[in-house]
């Protein structure tokens, strides 16, 4: 039973890796397949995946028709609008576009990537600000606990001195943290303003 399940699992893995099945290979319109791959920005080397999948069924891809379709599909992929969208989403620059489309695509991608980087910087600044607010809340809570201990009945002078020293240290830490908080909030505001400016500047 275990051997059977392992065999089934292996079959599912192999099937999942294949780009085309037997029927798709047999009825393949290689120009349409090339167009679809081109429109998705896939490199010419991706044809090797189809070749491997169809070799199992005795079918050889028509490379000329495939490349003809892929080049047509790349015209859909290599638009400034799509380049901007990909850059803004954090995708790496995909070097599949040819002249004269490549330059405009790359430029638009760079602008989108600039927005993505600004978003990541704002997110990082916000996270740092949130962590600092948590720190301040923790310090305030510790101070409240120490102050509550300080007014308890029967506290020894030694314990009182220790608590006063602790409160002094915590008070200094809180004062410093509250000063840093304003700087961190200013950084968040600056990052947000910068993001809004470049989002208004770059339109596709």
C-alpha positions as protocol buffer text, in pm:
chain_id: "A"
residue {
  index: 1
  type: UNK
  ca { x: 0 y: 0 z: 0 }
}
residue {
  index: 2
  type: UNK
  ca { x: 282 y: 240 z: 92 }
}
residue {
  index: 3
  type: UNK
  ca { x: 464 y: 156 z: -230 }
}
residue {
  index: 4
  type: UNK
  ca { x: 146 y: 225 z: -428 }
}
residue {
  index: 5
  type: UNK
  ca { x: 94 y: 564 z: -263 }
}
residue {
  index: 6
  type: UNK
  ca { x: 455 y: 654 z: -330 }
}
residue {
  index: 7
  type: UNK
  ca { x: 411 y: 562 z: -695 }
}
residue {
  index: 8
  type: UNK
  ca { x: 96 y: 776 z: -721 }
}
residue {
  index: 9
  type: UNK
  ca { x: 270 y: 1068 z: -554 }
}
residue {
  index: 10
  type: UNK
  ca { x: 563 y: 1040 z: -793 }
}
residue {
  index: 11
  type: UNK
  ca { x: 322 y: 1034 z: -1086 }
}
residue {
  index: 12
  type: UNK
  ca { x: 152 y: 1349 z: -962 }
}
residue {
  index: 13
  type: UNK
  ca { x: 486 y: 1525 z: -924 }
}
residue {
  index: 14
  type: UNK
  ca { x: 597 y: 1430 z: -1274 }
}
residue {
  index: 15
  type: UNK
  ca { x: 261 y: 1533 z: -1418 }
}
residue {
  index: 16
  type: UNK
  ca { x: 278 y: 1865 z: -1237 }
}
residue {
  index: 17
  type: UNK
  ca { x: 622 y: 1937 z: -1384 }
}
residue {
  index: 18
  type: UNK
  ca { x: 515 y: 1872 z: -1745 }
}
residue {
  index: 19
  type: UNK
  ca { x: 408 y: 2184 z: -1934 }
}
residue {
  index: 20
  type: UNK
  ca { x: 192 y: 1987 z: -2180 }
}
residue {
  index: 21
  type: UNK
  ca { x: 12 y: 1653 z: -2179 }
}
residue {
  index: 22
  type: UNK
  ca { x: -19 y: 1398 z: -2461 }
}
residue {
  index: 23
  type: UNK
  ca { x: -329 y: 1550 z: -2621 }
}
residue {
  index: 24
  type: UNK
  ca { x: -191 y: 1904 z: -2602 }
}
residue {
  index: 25
  type: UNK
  ca { x: 132 y: 1793 z: -2767 }
}
residue {
  index: 26
  type: UNK
  ca { x: -51 y: 1605 z: -3042 }
}
residue {
  index: 27
  type: UNK
  ca { x: -282 y: 1897 z: -3127 }
}
residue {
  index: 28
  type: UNK
  ca { x: -36 y: 2175 z: -3052 }
}
residue {
  index: 29
  type: UNK
  ca { x: -56 y: 2505 z: -3236 }
}
residue {
  index: 30
  type: UNK
  ca { x: 304 y: 2607 z: -3176 }
}
residue {
  index: 31
  type: UNK
  ca { x: 251 y: 2965 z: -3282 }
}
residue {
  index: 32
  type: UNK
  ca { x: -28 y: 3007 z: -3026 }
}
residue {
  index: 33
  type: UNK
  ca { x: 183 y: 2839 z: -2758 }
}
residue {
  index: 34
  type: UNK
  ca { x: 473 y: 3068 z: -2843 }
}
residue {
  index: 35
  type: UNK
  ca { x: 244 y: 3371 z: -2830 }
}
residue {
  index: 36
  type: UNK
  ca { x: 118 y: 3273 z: -2484 }
}
residue {
  index: 37
  type: UNK
  ca { x: 471 y: 3222 z: -2353 }
}
residue {
  index: 38
  type: UNK
  ca { x: 586 y: 3551 z: -2504 }
}
residue {
  index: 39
  type: UNK
  ca { x: 293 y: 3738 z: -2352 }
}
residue {
  index: 40
  type: UNK
  ca { x: 404 y: 3600 z: -2014 }
}
residue {
  index: 41
  type: UNK
  ca { x: 763 y: 3715 z: -2071 }
}
residue {
  index: 42
  type: UNK
  ca { x: 909 y: 3368 z: -2090 }
}
residue {
  index: 43
  type: UNK
  ca { x: 1255 y: 3330 z: -2249 }
}
residue {
  index: 44
  type: UNK
  ca { x: 1315 y: 3124 z: -2562 }
}
residue {
  index: 45
  type: UNK
  ca { x: 1475 y: 2857 z: -2345 }
}
residue {
  index: 46
  type: UNK
  ca { x: 1128 y: 2784 z: -2204 }
}
residue {
  index: 47
  type: UNK
  ca { x: 1064 y: 2592 z: -2525 }
}
residue {
  index: 48
  type: UNK
  ca { x: 1291 y: 2326 z: -2378 }
}
residue {
  index: 49
  type: UNK
  ca { x: 1022 y: 2248 z: -2121 }
}
residue {
  index: 50
  type: UNK
  ca { x: 768 y: 2189 z: -2398 }
}
residue {
  index: 51
  type: UNK
  ca { x: 1020 y: 1984 z: -2594 }
}
residue {
  index: 52
  type: UNK
  ca { x: 1086 y: 1762 z: -2294 }
}
residue {
  index: 53
  type: UNK
  ca { x: 715 y: 1718 z: -2219 }
}
residue {
  index: 54
  type: UNK
  ca { x: 624 y: 1632 z: -2579 }
}
residue {
  index: 55
  type: UNK
  ca { x: 925 y: 1405 z: -2639 }
}
residue {
  index: 56
  type: UNK
  ca { x: 755 y: 1151 z: -2413 }
}
residue {
  index: 57
  type: UNK
  ca { x: 470 y: 1140 z: -2666 }
}
residue {
  index: 58
  type: UNK
  ca { x: 685 y: 1138 z: -2979 }
}
residue {
  index: 59
  type: UNK
  ca { x: 607 y: 1500 z: -3072 }
}
residue {
  index: 60
  type: UNK
  ca { x: 869 y: 1758 z: -3166 }
}
residue {
  index: 61
  type: UNK
  ca { x: 786 y: 2131 z: -3131 }
}
residue {
  index: 62
  type: UNK
  ca { x: 791 y: 2349 z: -3440 }
}
residue {
  index: 63
  type: UNK
  ca { x: 1057 y: 2595 z: -3324 }
}
residue {
  index: 64
  type: UNK
  ca { x: 1008 y: 2837 z: -3612 }
}
residue {
  index: 65
  type: UNK
  ca { x: 635 y: 2868 z: -3551 }
}
residue {
  index: 66
  type: UNK
  ca { x: 690 y: 2886 z: -3176 }
}
residue {
  index: 67
  type: UNK
  ca { x: 942 y: 3169 z: -3202 }
}
residue {
  index: 68
  type: UNK
  ca { x: 719 y: 3353 z: -3448 }
}
residue {
  index: 69
  type: UNK
  ca { x: 435 y: 3343 z: -3194 }
}
residue {
  index: 70
  type: UNK
  ca { x: 662 y: 3422 z: -2901 }
}
residue {
  index: 71
  type: UNK
  ca { x: 794 y: 3738 z: -3067 }
}
residue {
  index: 72
  type: UNK
  ca { x: 437 y: 3848 z: -3130 }
}
residue {
  index: 73
  type: UNK
  ca { x: 350 y: 3776 z: -2765 }
}
residue {
  index: 74
  type: UNK
  ca { x: 648 y: 3974 z: -2643 }
}
residue {
  index: 75
  type: UNK
  ca { x: 499 y: 4284 z: -2803 }
}
residue {
  index: 76
  type: UNK
  ca { x: 213 y: 4247 z: -2556 }
}
residue {
  index: 77
  type: UNK
  ca { x: 449 y: 4182 z: -2265 }
}
residue {
  index: 78
  type: UNK
  ca { x: 710 y: 4448 z: -2347 }
}
residue {
  index: 79
  type: UNK
  ca { x: 486 y: 4752 z: -2309 }
}
residue {
  index: 80
  type: UNK
  ca { x: 578 y: 5043 z: -2081 }
}
residue {
  index: 81
  type: UNK
  ca { x: 253 y: 4990 z: -1890 }
}
residue {
  index: 82
  type: UNK
  ca { x: 338 y: 4628 z: -1816 }
}
residue {
  index: 83
  type: UNK
  ca { x: 700 y: 4711 z: -1731 }
}
residue {
  index: 84
  type: UNK
  ca { x: 578 y: 4971 z: -1483 }
}
residue {
  index: 85
  type: UNK
  ca { x: 332 y: 4726 z: -1333 }
}
residue {
  index: 86
  type: UNK
  ca { x: 599 y: 4458 z: -1291 }
}
residue {
  index: 87
  type: UNK
  ca { x: 848 y: 4699 z: -1134 }
}
residue {
  index: 88
  type: UNK
  ca { x: 584 y: 4835 z: -898 }
}
residue {
  index: 89
  type: UNK
  ca { x: 499 y: 4480 z: -790 }
}
residue {
  index: 90
  type: UNK
  ca { x: 860 y: 4406 z: -698 }
}
residue {
  index: 91
  type: UNK
  ca { x: 944 y: 4180 z: -992 }
}
residue {
  index: 92
  type: UNK
  ca { x: 1299 y: 4178 z: -1122 }
}
residue {
  index: 93
  type: UNK
  ca { x: 1368 y: 4324 z: -1464 }
}
residue {
  index: 94
  type: UNK
  ca { x: 1310 y: 4047 z: -1717 }
}
residue {
  index: 95
  type: UNK
  ca { x: 1562 y: 4086 z: -2005 }
}
residue {
  index: 96
  type: UNK
  ca { x: 1348 y: 3934 z: -2279 }
}
residue {
  index: 97
  type: UNK
  ca { x: 1247 y: 4250 z: -2464 }
}
residue {
  index: 98
  type: UNK
  ca { x: 1419 y: 4354 z: -2785 }
}
residue {
  index: 99
  type: UNK
  ca { x: 1476 y: 4692 z: -2945 }
}
residue {
  index: 100
  type: UNK
  ca { x: 1294 y: 4917 z: -2992 }
}
residue {
  index: 101
  type: UNK
  ca { x: 1064 y: 4800 z: -2710 }
}
residue {
  index: 102
  type: UNK
  ca { x: 1339 y: 4721 z: -2458 }
}
residue {
  index: 103
  type: UNK
  ca { x: 1436 y: 5078 z: -2369 }
}
residue {
  index: 104
  type: UNK
  ca { x: 1085 y: 5205 z: -2293 }
}
residue {
  index: 105
  type: UNK
  ca { x: 1001 y: 4883 z: -2107 }
}
residue {
  index: 106
  type: UNK
  ca { x: 1315 y: 4910 z: -1892 }
}
residue {
  index: 107
  type: UNK
  ca { x: 1258 y: 5278 z: -1818 }
}
residue {
  index: 108
  type: UNK
  ca { x: 899 y: 5215 z: -1709 }
}
residue {
  index: 109
  type: UNK
  ca { x: 1010 y: 4918 z: -1499 }
}
residue {
  index: 110
  type: UNK
  ca { x: 1267 y: 5140 z: -1323 }
}
residue {
  index: 111
  type: UNK
  ca { x: 998 y: 5391 z: -1230 }
}
residue {
  index: 112
  type: UNK
  ca { x: 773 y: 5117 z: -1100 }
}
residue {
  index: 113
  type: UNK
  ca { x: 1066 y: 4968 z: -906 }
}
residue {
  index: 114
  type: UNK
  ca { x: 1130 y: 5310 z: -750 }
}
residue {
  index: 115
  type: UNK
  ca { x: 773 y: 5315 z: -620 }
}
residue {
  index: 116
  type: UNK
  ca { x: 810 y: 4960 z: -491 }
}
residue {
  index: 117
  type: UNK
  ca { x: 1131 y: 5052 z: -307 }
}
residue {
  index: 118
  type: UNK
  ca { x: 959 y: 5359 z: -157 }
}
residue {
  index: 119
  type: UNK
  ca { x: 671 y: 5140 z: -38 }
}
residue {
  index: 120
  type: UNK
  ca { x: 914 y: 4897 z: 125 }
}
residue {
  index: 121
  type: UNK
  ca { x: 1098 y: 5184 z: 294 }
}
residue {
  index: 122
  type: UNK
  ca { x: 771 y: 5325 z: 429 }
}
residue {
  index: 123
  type: UNK
  ca { x: 671 y: 4983 z: 555 }
}
residue {
  index: 124
  type: UNK
  ca { x: 1009 y: 4942 z: 724 }
}
residue {
  index: 125
  type: UNK
  ca { x: 980 y: 5284 z: 889 }
}
residue {
  index: 126
  type: UNK
  ca { x: 628 y: 5207 z: 1012 }
}
residue {
  index: 127
  type: UNK
  ca { x: 741 y: 4876 z: 1160 }
}
residue {
  index: 128
  type: UNK
  ca { x: 1028 y: 5048 z: 1339 }
}
residue {
  index: 129
  type: UNK
  ca { x: 788 y: 5310 z: 1474 }
}
residue {
  index: 130
  type: UNK
  ca { x: 548 y: 5041 z: 1595 }
}
residue {
  index: 131
  type: UNK
  ca { x: 829 y: 4856 z: 1771 }
}
residue {
  index: 132
  type: UNK
  ca { x: 936 y: 5178 z: 1939 }
}
residue {
  index: 133
  type: UNK
  ca { x: 583 y: 5247 z: 2058 }
}
residue {
  index: 134
  type: UNK
  ca { x: 577 y: 4898 z: 2206 }
}
residue {
  index: 135
  type: UNK
  ca { x: 905 y: 4976 z: 2383 }
}
residue {
  index: 136
  type: UNK
  ca { x: 758 y: 5294 z: 2533 }
}
residue {
  index: 137
  type: UNK
  ca { x: 451 y: 5106 z: 2647 }
}
residue {
  index: 138
  type: UNK
  ca { x: 670 y: 4842 z: 2811 }
}
residue {
  index: 139
  type: UNK
  ca { x: 879 y: 5106 z: 2990 }
}
residue {
  index: 140
  type: UNK
  ca { x: 567 y: 5284 z: 3113 }
}
residue {
  index: 141
  type: UNK
  ca { x: 430 y: 4957 z: 3244 }
}
residue {
  index: 142
  type: UNK
  ca { x: 757 y: 4878 z: 3422 }
}
residue {
  index: 143
  type: UNK
  ca { x: 760 y: 5224 z: 3581 }
}
residue {
  index: 144
  type: UNK
  ca { x: 402 y: 5178 z: 3703 }
}
residue {
  index: 145
  type: UNK
  ca { x: 494 y: 4842 z: 3857 }
}
residue {
  index: 146
  type: UNK
  ca { x: 800 y: 4986 z: 4032 }
}
residue {
  index: 147
  type: UNK
  ca { x: 599 y: 5281 z: 4164 }
}
residue {
  index: 148
  type: UNK
  ca { x: 333 y: 5043 z: 4296 }
}
residue {
  index: 149
  type: UNK
  ca { x: 601 y: 4840 z: 4475 }
}
residue {
  index: 150
  type: UNK
  ca { x: 748 y: 5158 z: 4618 }
}
residue {
  index: 151
  type: UNK
  ca { x: 433 y: 5250 z: 4811 }
}
residue {
  index: 152
  type: UNK
  ca { x: 369 y: 4906 z: 4956 }
}
residue {
  index: 153
  type: UNK
  ca { x: 360 y: 4872 z: 5335 }
}
residue {
  index: 154
  type: UNK
  ca { x: 662 y: 4729 z: 5511 }
}
residue {
  index: 155
  type: UNK
  ca { x: 911 y: 4794 z: 5234 }
}
residue {
  index: 156
  type: UNK
  ca { x: 1271 y: 4797 z: 5353 }
}
residue {
  index: 157
  type: UNK
  ca { x: 1500 y: 5093 z: 5300 }
}
residue {
  index: 158
  type: UNK
  ca { x: 1730 y: 4876 z: 5093 }
}
residue {
  index: 159
  type: UNK
  ca { x: 1441 y: 4773 z: 4869 }
}
residue {
  index: 160
  type: UNK
  ca { x: 1322 y: 5133 z: 4848 }
}
residue {
  index: 161
  type: UNK
  ca { x: 1666 y: 5251 z: 4735 }
}
residue {
  index: 162
  type: UNK
  ca { x: 1679 y: 4976 z: 4474 }
}
residue {
  index: 163
  type: UNK
  ca { x: 1336 y: 5072 z: 4337 }
}
residue {
  index: 164
  type: UNK
  ca { x: 1426 y: 5441 z: 4325 }
}
residue {
  index: 165
  type: UNK
  ca { x: 1743 y: 5361 z: 4131 }
}
residue {
  index: 166
  type: UNK
  ca { x: 1544 y: 5144 z: 3892 }
}
residue {
  index: 167
  type: UNK
  ca { x: 1286 y: 5418 z: 3844 }
}
residue {
  index: 168
  type: UNK
  ca { x: 1558 y: 5668 z: 3764 }
}
residue {
  index: 169
  type: UNK
  ca { x: 1708 y: 5437 z: 3499 }
}
residue {
  index: 170
  type: UNK
  ca { x: 1366 y: 5358 z: 3352 }
}
residue {
  index: 171
  type: UNK
  ca { x: 1273 y: 5726 z: 3353 }
}
residue {
  index: 172
  type: UNK
  ca { x: 1585 y: 5815 z: 3156 }
}
residue {
  index: 173
  type: UNK
  ca { x: 1518 y: 5535 z: 2909 }
}
residue {
  index: 174
  type: UNK
  ca { x: 1159 y: 5650 z: 2867 }
}
residue {
  index: 175
  type: UNK
  ca { x: 1263 y: 6011 z: 2811 }
}
residue {
  index: 176
  type: UNK
  ca { x: 1514 y: 5904 z: 2547 }
}
residue {
  index: 177
  type: UNK
  ca { x: 1264 y: 5673 z: 2382 }
}
residue {
  index: 178
  type: UNK
  ca { x: 1000 y: 5946 z: 2366 }
}
residue {
  index: 179
  type: UNK
  ca { x: 1253 y: 6181 z: 2201 }
}
residue {
  index: 180
  type: UNK
  ca { x: 1339 y: 5913 z: 1945 }
}
residue {
  index: 181
  type: UNK
  ca { x: 968 y: 5856 z: 1885 }
}
residue {
  index: 182
  type: UNK
  ca { x: 928 y: 6203 z: 1732 }
}
residue {
  index: 183
  type: UNK
  ca { x: 1220 y: 6139 z: 1497 }
}
residue {
  index: 184
  type: UNK
  ca { x: 1077 y: 5804 z: 1389 }
}
residue {
  index: 185
  type: UNK
  ca { x: 735 y: 5960 z: 1328 }
}
residue {
  index: 186
  type: UNK
  ca { x: 899 y: 6232 z: 1119 }
}
residue {
  index: 187
  type: UNK
  ca { x: 1074 y: 5962 z: 915 }
}
residue {
  index: 188
  type: UNK
  ca { x: 744 y: 5787 z: 849 }
}
residue {
  index: 189
  type: UNK
  ca { x: 587 y: 6115 z: 739 }
}
residue {
  index: 190
  type: UNK
  ca { x: 883 y: 6188 z: 508 }
}
residue {
  index: 191
  type: UNK
  ca { x: 871 y: 5841 z: 356 }
}
residue {
  index: 192
  type: UNK
  ca { x: 495 y: 5869 z: 303 }
}
residue {
  index: 193
  type: UNK
  ca { x: 530 y: 6211 z: 139 }
}
residue {
  index: 194
  type: UNK
  ca { x: 804 y: 6081 z: -92 }
}
residue {
  index: 195
  type: UNK
  ca { x: 593 y: 5781 z: -195 }
}
residue {
  index: 196
  type: UNK
  ca { x: 293 y: 6004 z: -269 }
}
residue {
  index: 197
  type: UNK
  ca { x: 511 y: 6239 z: -478 }
}
residue {
  index: 198
  type: UNK
  ca { x: 655 y: 5971 z: -703 }
}
residue {
  index: 199
  type: UNK
  ca { x: 317 y: 5800 z: -737 }
}
residue {
  index: 200
  type: UNK
  ca { x: 180 y: 6128 z: -870 }
}
residue {
  index: 201
  type: UNK
  ca { x: 484 y: 6178 z: -1091 }
}
residue {
  index: 202
  type: UNK
  ca { x: 482 y: 5836 z: -1257 }
}
residue {
  index: 203
  type: UNK
  ca { x: 163 y: 5757 z: -1446 }
}
residue {
  index: 204
  type: UNK
  ca { x: 114 y: 5471 z: -1693 }
}
